Amino acid sequence: MSLPGQLVRFGCVGVAASAVHLVVVSALVPAGILPLVANVAGFAAAFHVSYYGHRGWTFRRRGGSREYGRMLGVSLAGFAMNEVLYAGLLAFTPLDYRVALAIVLLAVACGTFLAARGWVFTRPVESR
């Protein structure tokens, strides 16, 4: 698949994963969970949407423990960056926690795409 096609599909899967992430955080914070703690739960829920969406649709690759482990590593590195940026925005700006999280999710997405395309999903395309 062409790079522009992958970018569009990556964006669609990313929007779905981000929506799951935001919904989980938005449900937990009003229930009394701190935003940074709720963010961990949001990440855990969104990771599977991201992995299976990118594996099956964005990059159309075979999956296995190799790809799952690599994507988990990339996602954890992205999440570490996410938490640092999110904490900074929460501490140093007047932004609502949902707006701050949306900004962070968009910022981290670029690096995730490059790592997923160039390292995680490198096995041959499945015949369909």
Secondary structure, DSSP 8 states (H G I E B T S, - for coil): --HHHHHHHHHHHHHHHHHHHHHHHHHHGGGT--HHHHHHHHHHHHHHHHHHHIIIIIS-B---HHHHHHHHHHHHHHHHHHHHHHHHHHHHS---HHHHHHHHHHHHHHHHHHHIIIIIS-S-B---
